[in-house]
Amino acid sequence: MEINELRKLSIEDLKKRLIEKKEELFSKKMLAASGTLEKPVVLRQLRREIARIKTILNERKMEGEK
């Protein structure tokens, strides 16, 4: 999902999506450890999307403090 699409989501939706992506990352890491993960690039994509979501949540938190 692109950053602009993520910015349109509400805080609650972002938090739900963050939890989903963390769970997905965990399951993909287990597959990678067992050697059955077909596309290792998925791990990097998931980590980056998690970072994007956290960045947006942090930006909104900072806006609320101002």
PDB file of N, H, CA, C and O in Angstrom:
ATOM      1  N   MET A   1       0.848  -1.171   0.000  1.00  0.00           N
ATOM      2  CA  MET A   1       0.000   0.000   0.000  1.00  0.00           C
ATOM      3  C   MET A   1       0.895   1.236   0.000  1.00  0.00           C
ATOM      4  O   MET A   1       1.893   1.296   0.719  1.00  0.00           O
ATOM      5  N   GLU A   2       0.533   2.197  -0.796  1.00  0.00           N
ATOM      6  H   GLU A   2      -0.278   2.149  -1.380  1.00  0.00           H
ATOM      7  CA  GLU A   2       1.318   3.420  -0.918  1.00  0.00           C
ATOM      8  C   GLU A   2       1.141   4.313   0.308  1.00  0.00           C
ATOM      9  O   GLU A   2       0.160   4.195   1.042  1.00  0.00           O
ATOM     10  N   ILE A   3       2.093   5.195   0.513  1.00  0.00           N
ATOM     11  H   ILE A   3       2.890   5.291  -0.083  1.00  0.00           H
ATOM     12  CA  ILE A   3       2.068   6.091   1.673  1.00  0.00           C
ATOM     13  C   ILE A   3       0.855   7.015   1.628  1.00  0.00           C
ATOM     14  O   ILE A   3       0.263   7.311   2.666  1.00  0.00           O
ATOM     15  N   ASN A   4       0.480   7.476   0.428  1.00  0.00           N
ATOM     16  H   ASN A   4       0.961   7.236  -0.416  1.00  0.00           H
ATOM     17  CA  ASN A   4      -0.667   8.372   0.310  1.00  0.00           C
ATOM     18  C   ASN A   4      -1.956   7.661   0.688  1.00  0.00           C
ATOM     19  O   ASN A   4      -2.845   8.269   1.285  1.00  0.00           O
ATOM     20  N   GLU A   5      -2.067   6.394   0.352  1.00  0.00           N
ATOM     21  H   GLU A   5      -1.345   5.900  -0.133  1.00  0.00           H
ATOM     22  CA  GLU A   5      -3.245   5.615   0.725  1.00  0.00           C
ATOM     23  C   GLU A   5      -3.291   5.407   2.233  1.00  0.00           C
ATOM     24  O   GLU A   5      -4.363   5.448   2.836  1.00  0.00           O
ATOM     25  N   LEU A   6      -2.136   5.185   2.838  1.00  0.00           N
ATOM     26  H   LEU A   6      -1.265   5.151   2.348  1.00  0.00           H
ATOM     27  CA  LEU A   6      -2.084   4.997   4.287  1.00  0.00           C
ATOM     28  C   LEU A   6      -2.448   6.280   5.021  1.00  0.00           C
ATOM     29  O   LEU A   6      -3.094   6.232   6.068  1.00  0.00           O
ATOM     30  N   ARG A   7      -2.045   7.416   4.488  1.00  0.00           N
ATOM     31  H   ARG A   7      -1.521   7.455   3.638  1.00  0.00           H
ATOM     32  CA  ARG A   7      -2.341   8.691   5.144  1.00  0.00           C
ATOM     33  C   ARG A   7      -3.836   8.981   5.183  1.00  0.00           C
ATOM     34  O   ARG A   7      -4.286   9.742   6.040  1.00  0.00           O
ATOM     35  N   LYS A   8      -4.609   8.402   4.286  1.00  0.00           N
ATOM     36  H   LYS A   8      -4.243   7.784   3.590  1.00  0.00           H
ATOM     37  CA  LYS A   8      -6.058   8.614   4.237  1.00  0.00           C
ATOM     38  C   LYS A   8      -6.794   7.804   5.297  1.00  0.00           C
ATOM     39  O   LYS A   8      -7.954   8.093   5.593  1.00  0.00           O
ATOM     40  N   LEU A   9      -6.141   6.792   5.875  1.00  0.00           N
ATOM     41  H   LEU A   9      -5.199   6.558   5.635  1.00  0.00           H
ATOM     42  CA  LEU A   9      -6.786   5.934   6.863  1.00  0.00           C
ATOM     43  C   LEU A   9      -6.844   6.615   8.232  1.00  0.00           C
ATOM     44  O   LEU A   9      -6.028   7.481   8.548  1.00  0.00           O
ATOM     45  N   SER A  10      -7.822   6.205   9.029  1.00  0.00           N
ATOM     46  H   SER A  10      -8.485   5.502   8.772  1.00  0.00           H
ATOM     47  CA  SER A  10      -7.950   6.745  10.383  1.00  0.00           C
ATOM     48  C   SER A  10      -6.915   6.077  11.295  1.00  0.00           C
ATOM     49  O   SER A  10      -6.288   5.085  10.924  1.00  0.00           O
ATOM     50  N   ILE A  11      -6.757   6.634  12.474  1.00  0.00           N
ATOM     51  H   ILE A  11      -7.266   7.440  12.775  1.00  0.00           H
ATOM     52  CA  ILE A  11      -5.790   6.096  13.433  1.00  0.00           C
ATOM     53  C   ILE A  11      -6.153   4.663  13.821  1.00  0.00           C
ATOM     54  O   ILE A  11      -5.275   3.808  13.934  1.00  0.00           O
ATOM     55  N   GLU A  12      -7.436   4.404  14.024  1.00  0.00           N
ATOM     56  H   GLU A  12      -8.149   5.099  13.932  1.00  0.00           H
ATOM     57  CA  GLU A  12      -7.871   3.058  14.389  1.00  0.00           C
ATOM     58  C   GLU A  12      -7.560   2.061  13.281  1.00  0.00           C
ATOM     59  O   GLU A  12      -7.095   0.953  13.545  1.00  0.00           O
ATOM     60  N   ASP A  13      -7.820   2.463  12.036  1.00  0.00           N
ATOM     61  H   ASP A  13      -8.198   3.363  11.821  1.00  0.00           H
ATOM     62  CA  ASP A  13      -7.524   1.585  10.898  1.00  0.00           C
ATOM     63  C   ASP A  13      -6.028   1.333  10.777  1.00  0.00           C
ATOM     64  O   ASP A  13      -5.606   0.222  10.458  1.00  0.00           O
ATOM     65  N   LEU A  14      -5.229   2.359  11.031  1.00  0.00           N
ATOM     66  H   LEU A  14      -5.572   3.262  11.291  1.00  0.00           H
ATOM     67  CA  LEU A  14      -3.776   2.198  10.973  1.00  0.00           C
ATOM     68  C   LEU A  14      -3.294   1.224  12.042  1.00  0.00           C
ATOM     69  O   LEU A  14      -2.422   0.395  11.779  1.00  0.00           O
ATOM     70  N   LYS A  15      -3.850   1.320  13.234  1.00  0.00           N
ATOM     71  H   LYS A  15      -4.558   1.993  13.447  1.00  0.00           H
ATOM     72  CA  LYS A  15      -3.447   0.419  14.315  1.00  0.00           C
ATOM     73  C   LYS A  15      -3.829  -1.021  13.994  1.00  0.00           C
ATOM     74  O   LYS A  15      -3.055  -1.942  14.258  1.00  0.00           O
ATOM     75  N   LYS A  16      -5.022  -1.224  13.424  1.00  0.00           N
ATOM     76  H   LYS A  16      -5.651  -0.477  13.209  1.00  0.00           H
ATOM     77  CA  LYS A  16      -5.445  -2.564  13.029  1.00  0.00           C
ATOM     78  C   LYS A  16      -4.522  -3.117  11.946  1.00  0.00           C
ATOM     79  O   LYS A  16      -4.116  -4.278  11.989  1.00  0.00           O
ATOM     80  N   ARG A  17      -4.203  -2.274  10.986  1.00  0.00           N
ATOM     81  H   ARG A  17      -4.533  -1.331  10.950  1.00  0.00           H
ATOM     82  CA  ARG A  17      -3.337  -2.695   9.886  1.00  0.00           C
ATOM     83  C   ARG A  17      -1.934  -3.024  10.398  1.00  0.00           C
ATOM     84  O   ARG A  17      -1.296  -3.955   9.907  1.00  0.00           O
ATOM     85  N   LEU A  18      -1.456  -2.264  11.381  1.00  0.00           N
ATOM     86  H   LEU A  18      -1.974  -1.508  11.780  1.00  0.00           H
ATOM     87  CA  LEU A  18      -0.148  -2.517  11.976  1.00  0.00           C
ATOM     88  C   LEU A  18      -0.117  -3.896  12.629  1.00  0.00           C
ATOM     89  O   LEU A  18       0.841  -4.648  12.447  1.00  0.00           O
ATOM     90  N   ILE A  19      -1.141  -4.224  13.373  1.00  0.00           N
ATOM     91  H   ILE A  19      -1.919  -3.613  13.520  1.00  0.00           H
ATOM     92  CA  ILE A  19      -1.217  -5.534  14.026  1.00  0.00           C
ATOM     93  C   ILE A  19      -1.248  -6.648  12.986  1.00  0.00           C
ATOM     94  O   ILE A  19      -0.563  -7.660  13.132  1.00  0.00           O
ATOM     95  N   GLU A  20      -2.044  -6.458  11.934  1.00  0.00           N
ATOM     96  H   GLU A  20      -2.601  -5.636  11.815  1.00  0.00           H
ATOM     97  CA  GLU A  20      -2.133  -7.463  10.874  1.00  0.00           C
ATOM     98  C   GLU A  20      -0.773  -7.687  10.213  1.00  0.00           C
ATOM     99  O   GLU A  20      -0.371  -8.826   9.972  1.00  0.00           O
ATOM    100  N   LYS A  21      -0.076  -6.598   9.926  1.00  0.00           N
ATOM    101  H   LYS A  21      -0.403  -5.674  10.122  1.00  0.00           H
ATOM    102  CA  LYS A  21       1.212  -6.708   9.246  1.00  0.00           C
ATOM    103  C   LYS A  21       2.260  -7.347  10.147  1.00  0.00           C
ATOM    104  O   LYS A  21       3.110  -8.097   9.667  1.00  0.00           O
ATOM    105  N   LYS A  22       2.214  -7.066  11.436  1.00  0.00           N
ATOM    106  H   LYS A  22       1.523  -6.457  11.826  1.00  0.00           H
ATOM    107  CA  LYS A  22       3.158  -7.694  12.361  1.00  0.00           C
ATOM    108  C   LYS A  22       2.919  -9.200  12.435  1.00  0.00           C
ATOM    109  O   LYS A  22       3.867  -9.985  12.469  1.00  0.00           O
ATOM    110  N   GLU A  23       1.635  -9.600  12.459  1.00  0.00           N
ATOM    111  H   GLU A  23       0.865  -8.963  12.431  1.00  0.00           H
ATOM    112  CA  GLU A  23       1.312 -11.023  12.480  1.00  0.00           C
ATOM    113  C   GLU A  23       1.750 -11.696  11.185  1.00  0.00           C
ATOM    114  O   GLU A  23       2.276 -12.808  11.204  1.00  0.00           O
ATOM    115  N   GLU A  24       1.532 -11.020  10.067  1.00  0.00           N
ATOM    116  H   GLU A  24       1.105 -10.116  10.052  1.00  0.00           H
ATOM    117  CA  GLU A  24       1.941 -11.562   8.778  1.00  0.00           C
ATOM    118  C   GLU A  24       3.467 -11.699   8.703  1.00  0.00           C
ATOM    119  O   GLU A  24       3.981 -12.694   8.193  1.00  0.00           O
ATOM    120  N   LEU A  25       4.178 -10.699   9.212  1.00  0.00           N
ATOM    121  H   LEU A  25       3.760  -9.891   9.627  1.00  0.00           H
ATOM    122  CA  LEU A  25       5.632 -10.754   9.222  1.00  0.00           C
ATOM    123  C   LEU A  25       6.126 -11.936  10.057  1.00  0.00           C
ATOM    124  O   LEU A  25       7.064 -12.630   9.664  1.00  0.00           O
ATOM    125  N   PHE A  26       5.496 -12.159  11.200  1.00  0.00           N
ATOM    126  H   PHE A  26       4.734 -11.595  11.519  1.00  0.00           H
ATOM    127  CA  PHE A  26       5.874 -13.280  12.060  1.00  0.00           C
ATOM    128  C   PHE A  26       5.702 -14.607  11.332  1.00  0.00           C
ATOM    129  O   PHE A  26       6.587 -15.462  11.371  1.00  0.00           O
ATOM    130  N   SER A  27       4.564 -14.777  10.671  1.00  0.00           N
ATOM    131  H   SER A  27       3.845 -14.083  10.639  1.00  0.00           H
ATOM    132  CA  SER A  27       4.324 -16.039   9.973  1.00  0.00           C
ATOM    133  C   SER A  27       5.297 -16.226   8.803  1.00  0.00           C
ATOM    134  O   SER A  27       5.748 -17.340   8.536  1.00  0.00           O
ATOM    135  N   LYS A  28       5.615 -15.130   8.112  1.00  0.00           N
ATOM    136  H   LYS A  28       5.248 -14.225   8.329  1.00  0.00           H
ATOM    137  CA  LYS A  28       6.571 -15.228   7.002  1.00  0.00           C
ATOM    138  C   LYS A  28       7.978 -15.541   7.515  1.00  0.00           C
ATOM    139  O   LYS A  28       8.737 -16.248   6.852  1.00  0.00           O
ATOM    140  N   LYS A  29       8.327 -15.015   8.693  1.00  0.00           N
ATOM    141  H   LYS A  29       7.711 -14.441   9.231  1.00  0.00           H
ATOM    142  CA  LYS A  29       9.635 -15.327   9.278  1.00  0.00           C
ATOM    143  C   LYS A  29       9.731 -16.803   9.637  1.00  0.00           C
ATOM    144  O   LYS A  29      10.792 -17.413   9.499  1.00  0.00           O
ATOM    145  N   MET A  30       8.623 -17.377  10.098  1.00  0.00           N
ATOM    146  H   MET A  30       7.761 -16.882  10.211  1.00  0.00           H
ATOM    147  CA  MET A  30       8.614 -18.806  10.410  1.00  0.00           C
ATOM    148  C   MET A  30       8.799 -19.628   9.140  1.00  0.00           C
ATOM    149  O   MET A  30       9.521 -20.625   9.143  1.00  0.00           O
ATOM    150  N   LEU A  31       8.152 -19.214   8.058  1.00  0.00           N
ATOM    151  H   LEU A  31       7.565 -18.404   8.056  1.00  0.00           H
ATOM    152  CA  LEU A  31       8.322 -19.909   6.784  1.00  0.00           C
ATOM    153  C   LEU A  31       9.765 -19.787   6.291  1.00  0.00           C
ATOM    154  O   LEU A  31      10.333 -20.745   5.766  1.00  0.00           O
ATOM    155  N   ALA A  32      10.348 -18.606   6.464  1.00  0.00           N
ATOM    156  H   ALA A  32       9.887 -17.828   6.891  1.00  0.00           H
ATOM    157  CA  ALA A  32      11.732 -18.398   6.030  1.00  0.00           C
ATOM    158  C   ALA A  32      12.683 -19.282   6.838  1.00  0.00           C
ATOM    159  O   ALA A  32      13.643 -19.831   6.298  1.00  0.00           O
ATOM    160  N   ALA A  33      12.408 -19.410   8.122  1.00  0.00           N
ATOM    161  H   ALA A  33      11.628 -18.964   8.561  1.00  0.00           H
ATOM    162  CA  ALA A  33      13.267 -20.226   8.974  1.00  0.00           C
ATOM    163  C   ALA A  33      13.193 -21.705   8.594  1.00  0.00           C
ATOM    164  O   ALA A  33      14.178 -22.435   8.708  1.00  0.00           O
ATOM    165  N   SER A  34      12.020 -22.133   8.144  1.00  0.00           N
ATOM    166  H   SER A  34      11.220 -21.540   8.051  1.00  0.00           H
ATOM    167  CA  SER A  34      11.877 -23.537   7.752  1.00  0.00           C
ATOM    168  C   SER A  34      12.313 -23.776   6.309  1.00  0.00           C
ATOM    169  O   SER A  34      12.415 -24.919   5.865  1.00  0.00           O
ATOM    170  N   GLY A  35      12.570 -22.690   5.581  1.00  0.00           N
ATOM    171  H   GLY A  35      12.488 -21.761   5.941  1.00  0.00           H
ATOM    172  CA  GLY A  35      13.064 -22.810   4.214  1.00  0.00           C
ATOM    173  C   GLY A  35      11.980 -22.956   3.170  1.00  0.00           C
ATOM    174  O   GLY A  35      12.269 -23.338   2.036  1.00  0.00           O
ATOM    175  N   THR A  36      10.734 -22.661   3.520  1.00  0.00           N
ATOM    176  H   THR A  36      10.498 -22.350   4.441  1.00  0.00           H
ATOM    177  CA  THR A  36       9.640 -22.826   2.564  1.00  0.00           C
ATOM    178  C   THR A  36       9.106 -21.509   2.021  1.00  0.00           C
ATOM    179  O   THR A  36       8.114 -21.500   1.293  1.00  0.00           O
ATOM    180  N   LEU A  37       9.737 -20.417   2.358  1.00  0.00           N
ATOM    181  H   LEU A  37      10.543 -20.424   2.950  1.00  0.00           H
ATOM    182  CA  LEU A  37       9.300 -19.118   1.857  1.00  0.00           C
ATOM    183  C   LEU A  37       9.742 -18.965   0.409  1.00  0.00           C
ATOM    184  O   LEU A  37      10.929 -19.067   0.098  1.00  0.00           O
ATOM    185  N   GLU A  38       8.769 -18.717  -0.481  1.00  0.00           N
ATOM    186  H   GLU A  38       7.805 -18.634  -0.228  1.00  0.00           H
ATOM    187  CA  GLU A  38       9.087 -18.643  -1.909  1.00  0.00           C
ATOM    188  C   GLU A  38       9.749 -17.329  -2.300  1.00  0.00           C
ATOM    189  O   GLU A  38      10.684 -17.319  -3.100  1.00  0.00           O
ATOM    190  N   LYS A  39       9.267 -16.214  -1.737  1.00  0.00           N
ATOM    191  H   LYS A  39       8.508 -16.222  -1.087  1.00  0.00           H
ATOM    192  CA  LYS A  39       9.790 -14.901  -2.108  1.00  0.00           C
ATOM    193  C   LYS A  39      10.340 -14.193  -0.863  1.00  0.00           C
ATOM    194  O   LYS A  39       9.572 -13.610  -0.098  1.00  0.00           O
ATOM    195  N   PRO A  40      11.638 -14.237  -0.658  1.00  0.00           N
ATOM    196  CA  PRO A  40      12.237 -13.586   0.513  1.00  0.00           C
ATOM    197  C   PRO A  40      12.039 -12.068   0.538  1.00  0.00           C
ATOM    198  O   PRO A  40      12.114 -11.454   1.603  1.00  0.00           O
ATOM    199  N   VAL A  41      11.788 -11.463  -0.616  1.00  0.00           N
ATOM    200  H   VAL A  41      11.727 -11.961  -1.481  1.00  0.00           H
ATOM    201  CA  VAL A  41      11.596 -10.020  -0.678  1.00  0.00           C
ATOM    202  C   VAL A  41      10.343  -9.590   0.103  1.00  0.00           C
ATOM    203  O   VAL A  41      10.209  -8.422   0.467  1.00  0.00           O
ATOM    204  N   VAL A  42       9.442 -10.525   0.354  1.00  0.00           N
ATOM    205  H   VAL A  42       9.552 -11.474   0.059  1.00  0.00           H
ATOM    206  CA  VAL A  42       8.213 -10.222   1.100  1.00  0.00           C
ATOM    207  C   VAL A  42       8.541  -9.723   2.504  1.00  0.00           C
ATOM    208  O   VAL A  42       7.853  -8.851   3.034  1.00  0.00           O
ATOM    209  N   LEU A  43       9.589 -10.277   3.102  1.00  0.00           N
ATOM    210  H   LEU A  43      10.148 -10.986   2.671  1.00  0.00           H
ATOM    211  CA  LEU A  43       9.977  -9.847   4.450  1.00  0.00           C
ATOM    212  C   LEU A  43      10.348  -8.366   4.456  1.00  0.00           C
ATOM    213  O   LEU A  43       9.919  -7.617   5.333  1.00  0.00           O
ATOM    214  N   ARG A  44      11.133  -7.956   3.492  1.00  0.00           N
ATOM    215  H   ARG A  44      11.482  -8.565   2.779  1.00  0.00           H
ATOM    216  CA  ARG A  44      11.552  -6.560   3.411  1.00  0.00           C
ATOM    217  C   ARG A  44      10.352  -5.649   3.166  1.00  0.00           C
ATOM    218  O   ARG A  44      10.257  -4.576   3.763  1.00  0.00           O
ATOM    219  N   GLN A  45       9.441  -6.065   2.297  1.00  0.00           N
ATOM    220  H   GLN A  45       9.518  -6.936   1.812  1.00  0.00           H
ATOM    221  CA  GLN A  45       8.255  -5.268   1.998  1.00  0.00           C
ATOM    222  C   GLN A  45       7.385  -5.092   3.238  1.00  0.00           C
ATOM    223  O   GLN A  45       6.873  -4.003   3.496  1.00  0.00           O
ATOM    224  N   LEU A  46       7.222  -6.165   3.999  1.00  0.00           N
ATOM    225  H   LEU A  46       7.638  -7.050   3.790  1.00  0.00           H
ATOM    226  CA  LEU A  46       6.416  -6.085   5.218  1.00  0.00           C
ATOM    227  C   LEU A  46       7.065  -5.163   6.250  1.00  0.00           C
ATOM    228  O   LEU A  46       6.384  -4.353   6.879  1.00  0.00           O
ATOM    229  N   ARG A  47       8.387  -5.288   6.423  1.00  0.00           N
ATOM    230  H   ARG A  47       8.940  -5.946   5.912  1.00  0.00           H
ATOM    231  CA  ARG A  47       9.078  -4.414   7.384  1.00  0.00           C
ATOM    232  C   ARG A  47       8.936  -2.954   6.983  1.00  0.00           C
ATOM    233  O   ARG A  47       8.751  -2.090   7.841  1.00  0.00           O
ATOM    234  N   ARG A  48       9.020  -2.676   5.710  1.00  0.00           N
ATOM    235  H   ARG A  48       9.170  -3.377   5.013  1.00  0.00           H
ATOM    236  CA  ARG A  48       8.900  -1.296   5.243  1.00  0.00           C
ATOM    237  C   ARG A  48       7.483  -0.760   5.439  1.00  0.00           C
ATOM    238  O   ARG A  48       7.298   0.399   5.811  1.00  0.00           O
ATOM    239  N   GLU A  49       6.489  -1.603   5.187  1.00  0.00           N
ATOM    240  H   GLU A  49       6.639  -2.545   4.884  1.00  0.00           H
ATOM    241  CA  GLU A  49       5.115  -1.136   5.386  1.00  0.00           C
ATOM    242  C   GLU A  49       4.835  -0.893   6.870  1.00  0.00           C
ATOM    243  O   GLU A  49       4.134   0.056   7.222  1.00  0.00           O
ATOM    244  N   ILE A  50       5.373  -1.738   7.732  1.00  0.00           N
ATOM    245  H   ILE A  50       5.942  -2.509   7.447  1.00  0.00           H
ATOM    246  CA  ILE A  50       5.236  -1.525   9.178  1.00  0.00           C
ATOM    247  C   ILE A  50       5.871  -0.198   9.567  1.00  0.00           C
ATOM    248  O   ILE A  50       5.296   0.558  10.349  1.00  0.00           O
ATOM    249  N   ALA A  51       7.042   0.089   9.033  1.00  0.00           N
ATOM    250  H   ALA A  51       7.509  -0.526   8.398  1.00  0.00           H
ATOM    251  CA  ALA A  51       7.723   1.350   9.335  1.00  0.00           C
ATOM    252  C   ALA A  51       6.912   2.546   8.841  1.00  0.00           C
ATOM    253  O   ALA A  51       6.835   3.567   9.523  1.00  0.00           O
ATOM    254  N   ARG A  52       6.311   2.424   7.662  1.00  0.00           N
ATOM    255  H   ARG A  52       6.374   1.594   7.107  1.00  0.00           H
ATOM    256  CA  ARG A  52       5.481   3.517   7.143  1.00  0.00           C
ATOM    257  C   ARG A  52       4.297   3.793   8.053  1.00  0.00           C
ATOM    258  O   ARG A  52       3.982   4.944   8.354  1.00  0.00           O
ATOM    259  N   ILE A  53       3.641   2.715   8.488  1.00  0.00           N
ATOM    260  H   ILE A  53       3.897   1.779   8.243  1.00  0.00           H
ATOM    261  CA  ILE A  53       2.479   2.877   9.370  1.00  0.00           C
ATOM    262  C   ILE A  53       2.898   3.524  10.683  1.00  0.00           C
ATOM    263  O   ILE A  53       2.220   4.428  11.172  1.00  0.00           O
ATOM    264  N   LYS A  54       4.002   3.073  11.255  1.00  0.00           N
ATOM    265  H   LYS A  54       4.553   2.339  10.858  1.00  0.00           H
ATOM    266  CA  LYS A  54       4.486   3.653  12.510  1.00  0.00           C
ATOM    267  C   LYS A  54       4.845   5.129  12.335  1.00  0.00           C
ATOM    268  O   LYS A  54       4.608   5.942  13.228  1.00  0.00           O
ATOM    269  N   THR A  55       5.411   5.464  11.194  1.00  0.00           N
ATOM    270  H   THR A  55       5.604   4.804  10.468  1.00  0.00           H
ATOM    271  CA  THR A  55       5.768   6.860  10.919  1.00  0.00           C
ATOM    272  C   THR A  55       4.527   7.736  10.880  1.00  0.00           C
ATOM    273  O   THR A  55       4.508   8.818  11.467  1.00  0.00           O
ATOM    274  N   ILE A  56       3.498   7.275  10.193  1.00  0.00           N
ATOM    275  H   ILE A  56       3.514   6.396   9.716  1.00  0.00           H
ATOM    276  CA  ILE A  56       2.261   8.054  10.098  1.00  0.00           C
ATOM    277  C   ILE A  56       1.614   8.202  11.468  1.00  0.00           C
ATOM    278  O   ILE A  56       1.136   9.281  11.817  1.00  0.00           O
ATOM    279  N   LEU A  57       1.597   7.114  12.252  1.00  0.00           N
ATOM    280  H   LEU A  57       1.986   6.237  11.968  1.00  0.00           H
ATOM    281  CA  LEU A  57       1.026   7.199  13.600  1.00  0.00           C
ATOM    282  C   LEU A  57       1.808   8.190  14.457  1.00  0.00           C
ATOM    283  O   LEU A  57       1.214   8.952  15.219  1.00  0.00           O
ATOM    284  N   ASN A  58       3.127   8.185  14.340  1.00  0.00           N
ATOM    285  H   ASN A  58       3.610   7.565  13.721  1.00  0.00           H
ATOM    286  CA  ASN A  58       3.959   9.107  15.105  1.00  0.00           C
ATOM    287  C   ASN A  58       3.723  10.553  14.655  1.00  0.00           C
ATOM    288  O   ASN A  58       3.672  11.459  15.487  1.00  0.00           O
ATOM    289  N   GLU A  59       3.580  10.772  13.353  1.00  0.00           N
ATOM    290  H   GLU A  59       3.621  10.037  12.677  1.00  0.00           H
ATOM    291  CA  GLU A  59       3.304  12.123  12.849  1.00  0.00           C
ATOM    292  C   GLU A  59       1.986  12.645  13.416  1.00  0.00           C
ATOM    293  O   GLU A  59       1.893  13.798  13.837  1.00  0.00           O
ATOM    294  N   ARG A  60       0.981  11.793  13.421  1.00  0.00           N
ATOM    295  H   ARG A  60       1.057  10.857  13.079  1.00  0.00           H
ATOM    296  CA  ARG A  60      -0.318  12.226  13.937  1.00  0.00           C
ATOM    297  C   ARG A  60      -0.257  12.471  15.433  1.00  0.00           C
ATOM    298  O   ARG A  60      -0.937  13.360  15.946  1.00  0.00           O
ATOM    299  N   LYS A  61       0.545  11.698  16.131  1.00  0.00           N
ATOM    300  H   LYS A  61       1.097  10.976  15.714  1.00  0.00           H
ATOM    301  CA  LYS A  61       0.714  11.904  17.573  1.00  0.00           C
ATOM    302  C   LYS A  61       1.370  13.263  17.824  1.00  0.00           C
ATOM    303  O   LYS A  61       0.964  14.002  18.721  1.00  0.00           O
ATOM    304  N   MET A  62       2.386  13.582  17.022  1.00  0.00           N
ATOM    305  H   MET A  62       2.716  12.982  16.293  1.00  0.00           H
ATOM    306  CA  MET A  62       3.083  14.864  17.172  1.00  0.00           C
ATOM    307  C   MET A  62       2.167  16.030  16.824  1.00  0.00           C
ATOM    308  O   MET A  62       2.236  17.079  17.466  1.00  0.00           O
ATOM    309  N   GLU A  63       1.316  15.866  15.824  1.00  0.00           N
ATOM    310  H   GLU A  63       1.260  15.015  15.303  1.00  0.00           H
ATOM    311  CA  GLU A  63       0.360  16.925  15.464  1.00  0.00           C
ATOM    312  C   GLU A  63      -0.610  17.187  16.601  1.00  0.00           C
ATOM    313  O   GLU A  63      -0.998  18.327  16.853  1.00  0.00           O
ATOM    314  N   GLY A  64      -1.000  16.111  17.290  1.00  0.00           N
ATOM    315  H   GLY A  64      -0.684  15.185  17.086  1.00  0.00           H
ATOM    316  CA  GLY A  64      -1.928  16.261  18.397  1.00  0.00           C
ATOM    317  C   GLY A  64      -1.323  16.968  19.586  1.00  0.00           C
ATOM    318  O   GLY A  64      -2.044  17.591  20.366  1.00  0.00           O
ATOM    319  N   GLU A  65      -0.018  16.887  19.740  1.00  0.00           N
ATOM    320  H   GLU A  65       0.567  16.382  19.107  1.00  0.00           H
ATOM    321  CA  GLU A  65       0.660  17.518  20.869  1.00  0.00           C
ATOM    322  C   GLU A  65       0.879  19.016  20.637  1.00  0.00           C
ATOM    323  O   GLU A  65       1.067  19.770  21.592  1.00  0.00           O
ATOM    324  N   LYS A  66       0.855  19.442  19.391  1.00  0.00           N
ATOM    325  H   LYS A  66       0.702  18.830  18.616  1.00  0.00           H
ATOM    326  CA  LYS A  66       1.131  20.856  19.096  1.00  0.00           C
ATOM    327  C   LYS A  66      -0.043  21.736  19.396  1.00  0.00           C
ATOM    328  O   LYS A  66       0.029  22.950  19.202  1.00  0.00           O
TER     329      LYS A  66
END
